[in-house]
Amino acid sequence: MLGPQRAPCETTVPARPHEAAAATRWILPATILGSSLGFIDGSVVNVALPVMERDLGARFATIQWVVNGYLLTLAGFILLGGALSDRYGRRRIFAIGLLGFGVTSIACGLAPSAAWLIAARLVQGAAAALLVPASLAIIGAGYRGEARGRAIGTWAAAGALTTALGPPLGGALIDALGWRAVFFINPPIVALSLLFASRIRLPQRARRPAPLDTAGAAIAVCALGLLSYGSIAAGEGRSMAGVLATGAALPLLWGFVVQERRFPAPMVPPALFRNRNFTGANLLTVLLYAALTAALFLLPFLLIRTHGYSAAAAGAAFLPFSIIMGLGSRWTGGLVERIGPGVPLVAGPLLTAAGFGSLAMTAHLADYATGILPGLVVIGVGMTLTVAPLTTTVFDSVPGEQSGVASGVNNAAARVGGLAATASLGFAFGGSGLESLTDALITAYRNVMAAAAVLAMLSALIALASIRPLWKRPATTRP
């Protein structure tokens, strides 16, 4: 048979009830464990960065690439990863992503130098780009109707839980065993997820898969890489290198736009951006997640390097933020149904901006209860008000058959915002880096939090100008 072959597990299964139950029994355990790798990785590695910097003898600009390398390939390939799962089978791509993540985790843990670690993180981001979209696609294919909604809700709740528990548990591991332990905990999770995934049976999809936009993915990664390098170099004071890299990225960005307009199945369909709500929601996503990523990147440095927190204590500092988001998301989802997404998308970023402003003003306070907790609580409430309405807006602004692509574009927008933010952190130090642990870091932290507050306020203004209707009158029943 010509064309891509389906895995044997993706042929149609008999519809008998006990076999259907057996087919879906392992979906949630496999996808929750697999997705937890990305959630934990994103939250724990930030806590480990100050220790990595010290142990590897790396400069701040170098350690930025531990996060940026991962975000670069994840953002560049995540949409292609979804297309690959459609073409070659969701379970197959999920398994390949798991294996890649496990192998690169070992490579990260064994890294003898910062360069080795960054190279491994680049490959790890590409593996995550296969893993993340395939996990949710497996749930979508395995469940129908109300069962699908319940499964997605369980998956999301588990993601919030692992995100909340990741930093304190990772911090404890770092204190006890060193930063390499945060990577060595991944392979056992990979093995267990692979075992569960091997038992999944999915029905075969009838429609012909779309062609792969590999050229678009390659152009995106090159352009984002040059922009990241340019920002980091300029932040270090190497203005010429920054200008040259940024200048080289501009034609690639234009080439990406041309590629997406001409390709029959683009990763980022230009037609989606004709919708005002979709465009506004994605601009908001880029700015707000840039603010959040930059703030959460630098906070562990302040806690550990300036205020003397242990890694475990620095990780535990994030718990209120994560718990508020995990517990509040269901409530904000109901709020959207009652009043629409417009008001929460204005109020949420404004609250988040207030939280960043609070952190900026209390940078010098080592006491957690007065210096860190109030700002993190306000940020948690603001982001909780924002995330569910943002997702609803993205889905409601496109036809149902394009919801997967729209979700992928919004996911990529969040990663690109985070990538741009971490690449630009050097500007906050004015080229001085971390040589002065008290003055330079506190000043940079204040600058970053102030910039994050401005970005969050701009997000609110974008929502105010673009999201329609801004207010939906609650439905009333007449007697």
C-alpha positions in Angstrom: 0.0 0.0 0.0 1.3 3.4 -0.9 1.5 6.3 1.5 2.0 6.4 5.3 1.1 3.3 7.2 -1.0 3.2 10.3 0.2 1.5 13.4 -1.6 -1.9 14.0 -3.1 -0.5 17.2 -4.9 2.2 15.2 -7.1 -0.1 13.1 -10.8 -0.1 13.9 -11.7 -2.1 17.0 -15.0 -4.0 17.6 -17.6 -1.9 19.2 -18.5 -4.4 22.0 -18.8 -2.6 25.3 -16.1 -4.5 27.3 -13.6 -4.0 24.4 -14.4 -0.3 24.1 -13.8 0.1 27.9 -10.5 -1.7 27.6 -9.5 0.5 24.7 -10.0 3.7 26.7 -8.9 2.4 30.1 -5.2 3.3 29.5 -5.7 6.6 27.7 -5.8 8.9 30.7 -3.0 7.2 32.6 -0.7 7.3 29.6 -1.5 10.9 28.5 -1.5 12.3 32.0 1.9 10.8 32.7 3.3 11.9 29.3 2.0 15.4 29.6 3.3 15.8 33.1 6.8 15.6 31.7 6.3 18.9 29.9 4.5 20.5 32.8 7.1 19.4 35.4 9.9 20.3 33.1 8.7 23.8 32.5 8.2 24.5 36.2 11.1 22.7 37.8 13.9 23.7 35.5 13.4 27.3 36.4 14.1 26.5 40.1 17.3 24.6 39.1 18.7 27.4 36.9 20.6 29.2 39.6 22.3 26.0 40.7 23.1 25.0 37.1 24.7 28.4 36.6 26.9 27.9 39.6 27.9 24.3 39.0 28.6 24.6 35.3 30.4 27.9 35.6 28.1 29.5 33.0 27.3 33.1 32.4 23.7 34.4 32.8 23.4 34.8 29.0 24.4 31.1 28.5 22.0 29.8 31.1 19.2 31.7 29.3 19.6 29.2 26.5 18.7 26.3 28.8 15.2 27.6 28.7 15.3 29.3 25.3 16.7 26.3 23.5 13.8 24.2 24.8 11.2 26.9 24.0 12.7 27.5 20.6 12.2 24.0 19.2 9.0 23.5 21.0 7.4 26.7 19.6 8.8 26.0 16.1 7.7 22.4 15.8 4.6 22.1 18.0 2.2 22.7 15.1 4.1 20.3 12.9 3.9 17.8 15.7 0.1 17.9 15.5 0.2 17.3 11.8 2.6 14.4 12.2 0.2 12.7 14.6 -2.6 13.0 12.1 -0.5 11.5 9.3 1.4 8.7 11.1 -0.8 7.9 14.0 -1.4 9.6 17.3 -0.1 6.8 19.5 3.0 6.3 17.3 4.0 10.0 17.5 3.2 10.1 21.2 5.5 7.1 21.8 8.3 8.7 19.6 7.9 11.9 21.6 8.1 10.0 24.9 11.2 8.1 23.8 12.9 11.3 22.6 12.1 13.1 25.8 13.4 10.2 27.9 16.7 9.9 26.0 17.3 13.7 26.0 16.5 13.8 29.7 19.4 11.4 30.3 21.6 13.5 28.1 20.7 16.6 30.1 21.4 14.9 33.4 24.8 13.7 32.2 25.8 17.1 30.7 29.4 17.9 31.5 29.1 21.5 30.2 26.5 24.2 29.5 27.0 23.7 25.8 26.1 20.0 26.1 23.1 20.8 28.2 21.8 23.4 25.8 22.2 21.0 22.8 20.2 18.3 24.7 17.5 20.8 25.6 17.1 21.8 21.9 16.4 18.2 21.0 14.2 17.8 24.1 12.0 20.7 22.9 11.5 19.0 19.6 10.5 15.8 21.4 8.0 17.7 23.5 6.6 19.2 20.3 5.6 15.7 19.3 4.4 14.7 22.8 2.3 17.6 23.8 -0.2 17.8 20.8 -0.4 14.0 20.4 -1.5 13.5 24.1 -4.6 15.6 23.8 -5.3 14.3 20.3 -5.3 10.7 21.7 -8.0 11.8 24.3 -10.0 13.5 21.5 -9.9 10.3 19.4 -10.6 7.9 22.2 -13.6 9.5 23.8 -16.9 10.8 22.5 -19.6 13.2 23.8 -19.7 13.9 27.5 -17.0 11.3 28.2 -14.6 13.4 26.1 -15.4 16.5 28.2 -14.8 14.6 31.5 -11.6 13.1 30.2 -10.2 16.5 29.1 -11.2 17.9 32.5 -9.4 15.1 34.3 -6.3 15.6 32.1 -6.3 19.4 32.7 -6.8 19.0 36.5 -3.9 16.5 36.6 -1.8 19.0 34.7 -2.6 21.7 37.2 -1.7 19.4 40.1 1.7 18.4 38.6 2.5 22.0 37.8 1.7 22.9 41.4 3.7 20.1 43.0 6.6 20.2 40.5 8.6 23.1 41.9 8.6 22.1 45.6 9.4 18.5 44.9 12.0 19.5 42.3 13.5 21.9 44.7 13.8 19.2 47.4 15.5 16.9 44.9 17.9 19.7 43.9 18.9 20.3 47.6 19.3 16.5 48.2 20.8 15.2 45.0 21.7 18.2 42.8 20.2 19.7 39.7 20.8 16.7 37.5 18.1 14.8 39.5 15.4 16.9 37.9 16.2 15.3 34.6 16.8 11.7 35.9 13.3 11.5 37.3 11.9 11.7 33.7 13.0 8.3 32.3 10.9 6.2 34.8 7.9 8.3 34.0 8.5 7.8 30.3 8.8 4.0 30.8 5.5 3.9 32.7 3.7 6.1 30.2 5.0 3.9 27.3 3.7 0.8 29.0 0.2 2.3 29.3 0.3 3.7 25.8 1.1 0.3 24.4 -2.3 -0.9 25.6 -4.3 1.9 23.9 -6.4 1.1 20.8 -7.7 3.9 18.7 -10.1 3.9 15.8 -8.7 4.5 12.3 -9.3 8.0 10.9 -11.0 8.0 7.5 -10.0 11.3 6.1 -6.8 11.8 4.1 -4.1 13.5 6.1 -3.0 17.0 5.0 0.5 17.5 3.6 3.3 18.5 6.1 4.5 22.0 6.2 8.1 21.1 7.0 9.5 24.1 5.2 7.4 26.4 7.3 8.6 24.7 10.5 12.2 25.0 9.5 11.9 28.7 8.6 10.1 29.4 11.9 12.8 27.7 14.0 15.6 29.5 12.1 13.9 32.9 12.5 13.1 32.5 16.2 16.6 31.2 16.8 18.2 34.3 15.2 15.8 36.6 17.1 16.6 34.9 20.4 20.4 35.1 19.7 20.1 38.8 18.7 18.2 39.7 21.8 20.6 37.9 24.1 23.6 39.4 22.4 22.2 42.9 22.5 21.3 42.4 26.2 25.0 41.5 26.9 26.2 44.7 25.2 27.2 43.1 21.9 25.1 45.5 19.8 26.6 44.6 16.4 26.0 40.9 16.8 22.5 41.6 18.0 21.7 43.9 15.0 23.1 41.4 12.5 21.2 38.5 13.9 17.9 40.4 14.1 18.5 41.7 10.6 19.0 38.2 9.3 15.8 37.1 11.0 13.6 39.6 9.3 13.7 38.1 5.8 13.0 34.7 7.3 10.0 36.0 9.1 8.7 37.4 5.8 9.5 34.1 4.1 7.5 32.3 6.8 4.5 34.5 6.0 4.9 33.8 2.3 5.2 30.1 2.9 2.0 30.0 5.0 0.1 31.9 2.4 1.1 29.6 -0.4 1.2 26.2 1.3 -2.1 24.2 0.9 -2.1 23.1 4.6 -0.2 25.8 6.5 0.7 25.4 10.2 -0.6 29.0 10.8 -3.6 29.5 8.4 -3.6 33.3 7.6 -7.4 33.2 7.1 -7.8 32.6 10.9 -6.5 36.1 11.6 -9.3 37.8 9.7 -11.4 37.2 12.8 -10.9 40.1 15.1 -11.4 38.0 18.3 -8.9 35.4 17.2 -6.2 38.0 16.4 -6.8 39.9 19.6 -6.7 36.7 21.7 -3.4 35.7 20.2 -1.8 39.1 20.6 -2.9 39.1 24.2 -1.4 35.6 24.6 2.0 36.6 23.3 2.3 39.7 25.6 0.8 38.2 28.7 2.8 35.0 28.5 6.0 36.9 27.8 5.4 38.8 31.0 4.7 35.7 33.0 7.6 33.7 31.6 10.1 36.5 32.3 8.9 37.0 35.8 8.9 33.3 36.8 12.3 32.9 35.2 14.0 35.5 37.3 12.1 35.0 40.6 14.1 31.8 41.6 17.4 33.8 41.1 16.2 36.5 43.5 15.1 34.0 46.1 18.2 31.8 45.9 21.0 34.2 45.0 19.9 37.3 46.9 17.7 36.2 49.7 19.4 32.9 50.5 16.5 30.5 50.0 17.2 26.8 49.4 16.0 25.3 46.2 13.2 23.5 48.0 12.0 26.8 49.6 12.2 28.6 46.2 10.2 25.8 44.6 7.6 25.9 47.4 7.3 29.7 46.9 5.3 29.0 43.7 2.7 26.8 45.3 0.1 29.5 46.0 0.2 30.7 42.4 -0.2 27.1 41.0 -2.9 26.1 43.5 -5.0 29.2 42.8 -4.8 28.5 39.0 -5.6 24.8 39.5 -8.6 25.4 41.7 -10.0 28.5 40.1 -10.1 27.5 36.4 -13.4 25.6 36.7 -15.1 28.6 38.3 -13.9 31.0 35.6 -15.1 28.6 32.9 -18.6 29.0 34.4 -18.1 32.8 34.6 -17.5 32.9 30.8 -20.8 31.1 30.2 -22.6 33.8 32.3 -21.0 37.1 31.2 -18.8 36.2 28.2 -15.0 36.3 27.9 -14.6 40.1 27.4 -14.7 41.4 30.9 -12.5 38.7 32.4 -9.9 39.2 29.6 -9.7 42.9 30.6 -9.8 42.4 34.4 -7.5 39.4 34.5 -4.5 41.0 32.9 -5.1 44.2 34.9 -4.9 42.1 38.1 -1.9 40.3 36.8 -0.2 43.7 36.2 -1.0 44.7 39.7 0.7 41.5 41.0 3.8 42.2 39.0 3.9 45.8 40.3 3.7 44.4 43.8 6.7 42.1 43.2 8.6 45.0 41.8 8.1 47.2 44.9 9.0 44.4 47.4 12.1 43.0 45.6 14.3 44.0 48.6 12.2 42.1 51.2 13.5 38.6 52.0 10.4 37.8 54.1 8.1 35.6 52.0 4.8 36.7 53.6 5.4 40.3 52.8 7.8 40.3 49.8 6.6 37.5 47.6 3.3 36.0 48.6 1.0 39.0 48.0 2.2 39.5 44.5 2.0 35.8 43.6 -1.5 35.5 44.9 -2.7 38.5 42.9 -0.9 37.2 39.7 -2.6 33.8 40.3 -6.0 35.3 40.6 -5.4 37.4 37.5 -4.1 34.5 35.4 -7.0 32.3 36.6 -9.5 35.0 35.4 -7.7 35.1 32.0 -6.9 31.5 31.0 -10.3 29.9 30.6 -11.9 33.0 28.8 -8.8 33.1 26.5 -9.3 29.5 25.5 -13.0 30.0 25.0 -12.4 33.0 22.8 -9.9 31.1 20.6 -12.3 28.2 20.1 -15.4 30.3 19.6 -13.7 32.5 17.0 -13.1 29.7 14.4 -15.2 26.9 12.8 -15.4 23.7 14.8 -13.3 21.8 12.2 -10.4 24.3 12.8 -10.5 24.2 16.6 -7.4 22.0 16.7 -5.4 24.3 14.5 -6.6 27.3 16.4 -5.6 25.8 19.7 -2.2 24.9 18.3 -1.6 28.5 17.1 -2.5 29.9 20.5 -0.2 27.4 22.2 2.6 28.4 19.9 1.9 32.1 20.6 2.3 31.5 24.3 5.7 29.7 23.7 6.9 32.5 21.3 6.0 35.1 23.9 8.0 33.2 26.5 10.9 32.7 24.2 11.1 36.4 23.4 10.9 37.4 27.0 13.7 35.1 28.3 15.9 36.1 25.4 15.5 39.8 26.3 16.2 39.5 30.0 19.8 40.7 29.6 18.6 44.2 28.9 17.3 44.3 32.5 20.9 43.9 33.7 22.3 46.6 31.5 25.1 44.3 30.4 26.4 43.7 34.0 25.0 40.2 34.3 25.0 38.7 37.8 28.4 39.8 39.0 26.9 41.9 41.8 24.5 39.5 43.5 22.6 42.2 45.4 22.5 45.4 43.5 22.4 44.1 39.9 20.0 41.3 40.5 17.5 43.4 42.6 17.6 46.2 40.0 17.1 43.7 37.1 14.3 42.0 39.0 12.5 45.3 39.5 13.0 46.2 35.8 11.6 42.9 34.7 8.6 43.0 37.0 7.9 46.6 35.9 8.1 45.6 32.2 5.9 42.5 32.9 3.3 44.9 34.5 3.4 47.1 31.3 3.0 44.0 29.1 0.0 42.8 31.1 -1.6 46.2 30.9 -1.1 46.2 27.2 -2.8 42.8 27.1 -5.8 44.3 28.9 -6.0 47.1 26.3 -5.8 44.7 23.4 -8.7 42.8 24.9 -10.7 46.0 25.4 -10.1 47.0 21.8 -10.6 43.7 20.1 -12.8 41.2 22.0 -16.5 41.4 21.1 -18.9 41.3 22.7 -17.2 42.8 25.7 -20.1 41.9 27.9 -22.8 39.2 27.4 -26.0 39.8 29.2 -26.9 36.7 31.3 -29.8 34.7 29.9 -33.1 35.3 31.7 -36.2 33.2 31.6 -39.6 34.9 31.4 -42.4 33.6 33.6 
